[in-house]
Amino acid sequence: MTIEAVVPLLDKTIDGFGELFRLKSYEEIGTAAILSRAIAGVIDGRAVFCIPGSTKAVTLAAREIIIPEIRHILSHASSGQR
């Protein structure tokens, strides 16, 4: 699924996810990280992540960002917070 298909469905965005993903990517791959369009948000109370399809990118996002913050992310997604 493309980012263009997901964005209109988002009830809210988690802007810090994309920012942090690009920073972590920069630390691993250098300036090519500027091409990443990783985003996260909430659709119907569920957290949704759009991550580049490479194994390294998915592993980076899961280990460095999503798993360490999963409780906070899920709490944010299920509440009315912005």
N, CA, C and O atoms as a GROMACS GRO file, in nm:
protein
  328
    1MET      N    1   0.085  -0.116   0.000
    1MET     CA    2   0.000   0.000   0.000
    1MET      C    3   0.090   0.124   0.000
    1MET      O    4   0.192   0.127   0.069
    2THR      N    5   0.053   0.224  -0.075
    2THR     CA    6   0.136   0.344  -0.084
    2THR      C    7   0.098   0.445   0.024
    2THR      O    8  -0.011   0.441   0.080
    3ILE      N    9   0.191   0.534   0.051
    3ILE     CA   10   0.165   0.641   0.147
    3ILE      C   11   0.048   0.726   0.101
    3ILE      O   12  -0.033   0.770   0.182
    4GLU      N   13   0.038   0.750  -0.028
    4GLU     CA   14  -0.073   0.830  -0.081
    4GLU      C   15  -0.208   0.765  -0.051
    4GLU      O   16  -0.308   0.836  -0.035
    5ALA      N   17  -0.212   0.634  -0.043
    5ALA     CA   18  -0.337   0.564  -0.011
    5ALA      C   19  -0.366   0.569   0.139
    5ALA      O   20  -0.483   0.571   0.178
    6VAL      N   21  -0.263   0.570   0.221
    6VAL     CA   22  -0.281   0.566   0.366
    6VAL      C   23  -0.313   0.703   0.425
    6VAL      O   24  -0.401   0.714   0.510
    7VAL      N   25  -0.244   0.806   0.382
    7VAL     CA   26  -0.257   0.939   0.442
    7VAL      C   27  -0.402   0.987   0.454
    7VAL      O   28  -0.439   1.036   0.560
    8PRO      N   29  -0.485   0.975   0.350
    8PRO     CA   30  -0.622   1.023   0.364
    8PRO      C   31  -0.705   0.946   0.468
    8PRO      O   32  -0.807   0.995   0.515
    9LEU      N   33  -0.660   0.826   0.503
    9LEU     CA   34  -0.732   0.743   0.600
    9LEU      C   35  -0.697   0.776   0.745
    9LEU      O   36  -0.769   0.737   0.836
   10LEU      N   37  -0.586   0.848   0.766
   10LEU     CA   38  -0.539   0.875   0.902
   10LEU      C   39  -0.632   0.970   0.976
   10LEU      O   40  -0.671   1.075   0.924
   11ASP      N   41  -0.668   0.930   1.098
   11ASP     CA   42  -0.744   1.018   1.186
   11ASP      C   43  -0.652   1.120   1.252
   11ASP      O   44  -0.692   1.234   1.276
   12LYS      N   45  -0.530   1.078   1.279
   12LYS     CA   46  -0.427   1.167   1.330
   12LYS      C   47  -0.291   1.109   1.294
   12LYS      O   48  -0.277   0.990   1.267
   13THR      N   49  -0.192   1.196   1.293
   13THR     CA   50  -0.057   1.153   1.259
   13THR      C   51   0.030   1.150   1.383
   13THR      O   52   0.004   1.219   1.481
   14ILE      N   53   0.133   1.069   1.377
   14ILE     CA   54   0.236   1.065   1.481
   14ILE      C   55   0.362   1.118   1.412
   14ILE      O   56   0.448   1.041   1.368
   15ASP      N   57   0.371   1.250   1.405
   15ASP     CA   58   0.476   1.315   1.326
   15ASP      C   59   0.617   1.276   1.370
   15ASP      O   60   0.706   1.264   1.287
   16GLY      N   61   0.637   1.259   1.498
   16GLY     CA   62   0.770   1.227   1.548
   16GLY      C   63   0.825   1.095   1.496
   16GLY      O   64   0.946   1.077   1.491
   17PHE      N   65   0.738   1.004   1.456
   17PHE     CA   66   0.785   0.876   1.405
   17PHE      C   67   0.870   0.894   1.280
   17PHE      O   68   0.982   0.843   1.272
   18GLY      N   69   0.817   0.965   1.183
   18GLY     CA   70   0.891   0.986   1.058
   18GLY      C   71   1.021   1.062   1.081
   18GLY      O   72   1.124   1.031   1.022
   19GLU      N   73   1.013   1.162   1.169
   19GLU     CA   74   1.133   1.240   1.199
   19GLU      C   75   1.241   1.153   1.262
   19GLU      O   76   1.357   1.158   1.222
   20LEU      N   77   1.201   1.073   1.362
   20LEU     CA   78   1.298   0.987   1.430
   20LEU      C   79   1.348   0.876   1.337
   20LEU      O   80   1.465   0.840   1.342
   21PHE      N   81   1.260   0.822   1.255
   21PHE     CA   82   1.303   0.719   1.160
   21PHE      C   83   1.410   0.773   1.066
   21PHE      O   84   1.510   0.706   1.039
   22ARG      N   85   1.389   0.894   1.016
   22ARG     CA   86   1.489   0.952   0.926
   22ARG      C   87   1.621   0.978   0.998
   22ARG      O   88   1.727   0.958   0.940
   23LEU      N   89   1.615   1.021   1.123
   23LEU     CA   90   1.738   1.041   1.201
   23LEU      C   91   1.812   0.909   1.219
   23LEU      O   92   1.933   0.900   1.195
   24LYS      N   93   1.739   0.806   1.262
   24LYS     CA   94   1.802   0.674   1.281
   24LYS      C   95   1.856   0.620   1.148
   24LYS      O   96   1.963   0.559   1.144
   25SER      N   97   1.781   0.642   1.041
   25SER     CA   98   1.828   0.597   0.909
   25SER      C   99   1.954   0.671   0.868
   25SER      O  100   2.047   0.612   0.814
   26TYR      N  101   1.957   0.801   0.895
   26TYR     CA  102   2.076   0.881   0.863
   26TYR      C  103   2.199   0.824   0.933
   26TYR      O  104   2.307   0.818   0.874
   27GLU      N  105   2.181   0.782   1.058
   27GLU     CA  106   2.293   0.726   1.133
   27GLU      C  107   2.344   0.597   1.068
   27GLU      O  108   2.462   0.563   1.082
   28GLU      N  109   2.257   0.527   0.997
   28GLU     CA  110   2.296   0.400   0.934
   28GLU      C  111   2.335   0.414   0.787
   28GLU      O  112   2.430   0.350   0.742
   29ILE      N  113   2.262   0.498   0.712
   29ILE     CA  114   2.285   0.502   0.567
   29ILE      C  115   2.327   0.639   0.514
   29ILE      O  116   2.350   0.654   0.394
   30GLY      N  117   2.338   0.736   0.601
   30GLY     CA  118   2.381   0.868   0.558
   30GLY      C  119   2.269   0.948   0.495
   30GLY      O  120   2.151   0.930   0.526
   31THR      N  121   2.308   1.037   0.405
   31THR     CA  122   2.214   1.135   0.351
   31THR      C  123   2.104   1.075   0.264
   31THR      O  124   2.007   1.145   0.233
   32ALA      N  125   2.115   0.951   0.225
   32ALA     CA  126   2.006   0.887   0.150
   32ALA      C  127   1.878   0.882   0.232
   32ALA      O  128   1.770   0.860   0.178
   33ALA      N  129   1.890   0.900   0.363
   33ALA     CA  130   1.773   0.899   0.452
   33ALA      C  131   1.672   1.007   0.417
   33ALA      O  132   1.554   0.995   0.452
   34ILE      N  133   1.715   1.113   0.348
   34ILE     CA  134   1.620   1.220   0.314
   34ILE      C  135   1.511   1.171   0.219
   34ILE      O  136   1.407   1.236   0.207
   35LEU      N  137   1.532   1.060   0.153
   35LEU     CA  138   1.433   1.008   0.060
   35LEU      C  139   1.324   0.926   0.128
   35LEU      O  140   1.225   0.890   0.064
   36SER      N  141   1.342   0.897   0.257
   36SER     CA  142   1.242   0.818   0.328
   36SER      C  143   1.113   0.897   0.348
   36SER      O  144   1.116   1.015   0.382
   37ARG      N  145   1.001   0.829   0.326
   37ARG     CA  146   0.871   0.892   0.350
   37ARG      C  147   0.798   0.819   0.462
   37ARG      O  148   0.675   0.818   0.466
   38ALA      N  149   0.873   0.758   0.553
   38ALA     CA  150   0.812   0.684   0.664
   38ALA      C  151   0.717   0.775   0.741
   38ALA      O  152   0.748   0.890   0.772
   39ILE      N  153   0.600   0.720   0.772
   39ILE     CA  154   0.501   0.793   0.851
   39ILE      C  155   0.433   0.697   0.947
   39ILE      O  156   0.439   0.575   0.930
   40ALA      N  157   0.368   0.753   1.046
   40ALA     CA  158   0.284   0.674   1.137
   40ALA      C  159   0.163   0.757   1.172
   40ALA      O  160   0.164   0.880   1.164
   41GLY      N  161   0.060   0.688   1.210
   41GLY     CA  162  -0.062   0.758   1.248
   41GLY      C  163  -0.162   0.663   1.308
   41GLY      O  164  -0.130   0.549   1.341
   42VAL      N  165  -0.284   0.711   1.320
   42VAL     CA  166  -0.391   0.634   1.382
   42VAL      C  167  -0.509   0.629   1.286
   42VAL      O  168  -0.551   0.731   1.231
   43ILE      N  169  -0.562   0.509   1.268
   43ILE     CA  170  -0.684   0.488   1.190
   43ILE      C  171  -0.779   0.406   1.277
   43ILE      O  172  -0.746   0.294   1.316
   44ASP      N  173  -0.894   0.462   1.307
   44ASP     CA  174  -0.994   0.392   1.389
   44ASP      C  175  -0.936   0.336   1.518
   44ASP      O  176  -0.964   0.222   1.556
   45GLY      N  177  -0.854   0.416   1.587
   45GLY     CA  178  -0.798   0.375   1.715
   45GLY      C  179  -0.684   0.276   1.707
   45GLY      O  180  -0.642   0.220   1.808
   46ARG      N  181  -0.634   0.252   1.587
   46ARG     CA  182  -0.522   0.158   1.569
   46ARG      C  183  -0.401   0.229   1.512
   46ARG      O  184  -0.412   0.310   1.421
   47ALA      N  185  -0.286   0.196   1.567
   47ALA     CA  186  -0.161   0.253   1.517
   47ALA      C  187  -0.126   0.191   1.382
   47ALA      O  188  -0.137   0.070   1.364
   48VAL      N  189  -0.085   0.276   1.289
   48VAL     CA  190  -0.048   0.232   1.154
   48VAL      C  191   0.089   0.290   1.122
   48VAL      O  192   0.115   0.408   1.146
   49PHE      N  193   0.177   0.206   1.068
   49PHE     CA  194   0.312   0.249   1.034
   49PHE      C  195   0.338   0.223   0.887
   49PHE      O  196   0.313   0.113   0.838
   50CYS      N  197   0.386   0.322   0.817
   50CYS     CA  198   0.430   0.307   0.677
   50CYS      C  199   0.581   0.320   0.677
   50CYS      O  200   0.637   0.427   0.703
   51ILE      N  201   0.646   0.209   0.648
   51ILE     CA  202   0.791   0.198   0.658
   51ILE      C  203   0.844   0.149   0.524
   51ILE      O  204   0.779   0.068   0.458
   52PRO      N  205   0.962   0.195   0.482
   52PRO     CA  206   1.021   0.140   0.360
   52PRO      C  207   1.028  -0.013   0.369
   52PRO      O  208   1.042  -0.068   0.479
   53GLY      N  209   1.020  -0.080   0.256
   53GLY     CA  210   1.006  -0.224   0.254
   53GLY      C  211   1.132  -0.307   0.274
   53GLY      O  212   1.124  -0.430   0.279
   54SER      N  213   1.247  -0.245   0.287
   54SER     CA  214   1.368  -0.325   0.306
   54SER      C  215   1.369  -0.387   0.446
   54SER      O  216   1.316  -0.329   0.541
   55THR      N  217   1.430  -0.504   0.456
   55THR     CA  218   1.440  -0.572   0.584
   55THR      C  219   1.511  -0.484   0.687
   55THR      O  220   1.470  -0.479   0.803
   56LYS      N  221   1.617  -0.415   0.645
   56LYS     CA  222   1.691  -0.328   0.737
   56LYS      C  223   1.602  -0.216   0.790
   56LYS      O  224   1.609  -0.183   0.908
   57ALA      N  225   1.521  -0.157   0.703
   57ALA     CA  226   1.434  -0.046   0.745
   57ALA      C  227   1.329  -0.094   0.844
   57ALA      O  228   1.302  -0.027   0.944
   58VAL      N  229   1.269  -0.208   0.817
   58VAL     CA  230   1.166  -0.261   0.906
   58VAL      C  231   1.227  -0.298   1.041
   58VAL      O  232   1.168  -0.270   1.146
   59THR      N  233   1.343  -0.361   1.038
   59THR     CA  234   1.412  -0.397   1.163
   59THR      C  235   1.447  -0.272   1.242
   59THR      O  236   1.428  -0.269   1.364
   60LEU      N  237   1.499  -0.172   1.176
   60LEU     CA  238   1.534  -0.046   1.242
   60LEU      C  239   1.411   0.016   1.308
   60LEU      O  240   1.416   0.052   1.426
   61ALA      N  241   1.303   0.027   1.234
   61ALA     CA  242   1.181   0.088   1.288
   61ALA      C  243   1.128   0.009   1.407
   61ALA      O  244   1.092   0.067   1.510
   62ALA      N  245   1.122  -0.122   1.393
   62ALA     CA  246   1.068  -0.205   1.500
   62ALA      C  247   1.155  -0.201   1.625
   62ALA      O  248   1.106  -0.176   1.735
   63ARG      N  249   1.284  -0.225   1.609
   63ARG     CA  250   1.374  -0.235   1.725
   63ARG      C  251   1.404  -0.102   1.791
   63ARG      O  252   1.413  -0.093   1.914
   64GLU      N  253   1.421   0.000   1.711
   64GLU     CA  254   1.468   0.128   1.764
   64GLU      C  255   1.356   0.225   1.802
   64GLU      O  256   1.378   0.315   1.884
   65ILE      N  257   1.237   0.207   1.745
   65ILE     CA  258   1.131   0.306   1.768
   65ILE      C  259   1.002   0.241   1.818
   65ILE      O  260   0.953   0.276   1.926
   66ILE      N  261   0.946   0.149   1.742
   66ILE     CA  262   0.813   0.097   1.773
   66ILE      C  263   0.812   0.014   1.901
   66ILE      O  264   0.734   0.044   1.991
   67ILE      N  265   0.895  -0.088   1.910
   67ILE     CA  266   0.892  -0.175   2.027
   67ILE      C  267   0.922  -0.099   2.157
   67ILE      O  268   0.850  -0.119   2.255
   68PRO      N  269   1.024  -0.014   2.162
   68PRO     CA  270   1.049   0.059   2.287
   68PRO      C  271   0.933   0.150   2.330
   68PRO      O  272   0.918   0.179   2.448
   69GLU      N  273   0.852   0.195   2.236
   69GLU     CA  274   0.743   0.289   2.267
   69GLU      C  275   0.604   0.230   2.248
   69GLU      O  276   0.505   0.304   2.250
   70ILE      N  277   0.593   0.099   2.231
   70ILE     CA  278   0.466   0.040   2.192
   70ILE      C  279   0.352   0.071   2.289
   70ILE      O  280   0.241   0.100   2.246
   71ARG      N  281   0.377   0.066   2.418
   71ARG     CA  282   0.269   0.095   2.514
   71ARG      C  283   0.221   0.238   2.500
   71ARG      O  284   0.101   0.265   2.501
   72HIS      N  285   0.314   0.329   2.489
   72HIS     CA  286   0.279   0.471   2.474
   72HIS      C  287   0.205   0.493   2.342
   72HIS      O  288   0.106   0.566   2.338
   73ILE      N  289   0.253   0.432   2.236
   73ILE     CA  290   0.189   0.444   2.105
   73ILE      C  291   0.046   0.392   2.109
   73ILE      O  292  -0.046   0.458   2.061
   74LEU      N  293   0.027   0.274   2.167
   74LEU     CA  294  -0.108   0.216   2.174
   74LEU      C  295  -0.200   0.298   2.262
   74LEU      O  296  -0.318   0.314   2.231
   75SER      N  297  -0.147   0.352   2.370
   75SER     CA  298  -0.227   0.439   2.457
   75SER      C  299  -0.270   0.564   2.381
   75SER      O  300  -0.385   0.606   2.389
   76HIS      N  301  -0.177   0.621   2.308
   76HIS     CA  302  -0.204   0.741   2.228
   76HIS      C  303  -0.308   0.710   2.120
   76HIS      O  304  -0.399   0.789   2.095
   77ALA      N  305  -0.294   0.595   2.057
   77ALA     CA  306  -0.384   0.558   1.948
   77ALA      C  307  -0.527   0.536   1.997
   77ALA      O  308  -0.623   0.573   1.929
   78SER      N  309  -0.540   0.476   2.114
   78SER     CA  310  -0.674   0.442   2.162
   78SER      C  311  -0.743   0.557   2.235
   78SER      O  312  -0.863   0.550   2.262
   79SER      N  313  -0.668   0.662   2.267
   79SER     CA  314  -0.728   0.777   2.335
   79SER      C  315  -0.761   0.884   2.232
   79SER      O  316  -0.733   0.870   2.113
   80GLY      N  317  -0.820   0.989   2.279
   80GLY     CA  318  -0.851   1.100   2.190
   80GLY      C  319  -0.739   1.202   2.182
   80GLY      O  320  -0.758   1.311   2.129
   81GLN      N  321  -0.620   1.167   2.235
   81GLN     CA  322  -0.507   1.260   2.237
   81GLN      C  323  -0.464   1.301   2.098
   81GLN      O  324  -0.487   1.230   2.000
   82ARG      N  325  -0.402   1.416   2.093
   82ARG     CA  326  -0.335   1.461   1.971
   82ARG      C  327  -0.192   1.486   2.005
   82ARG      O  328  -0.114   1.526   1.918
   0.00000   0.00000   0.00000
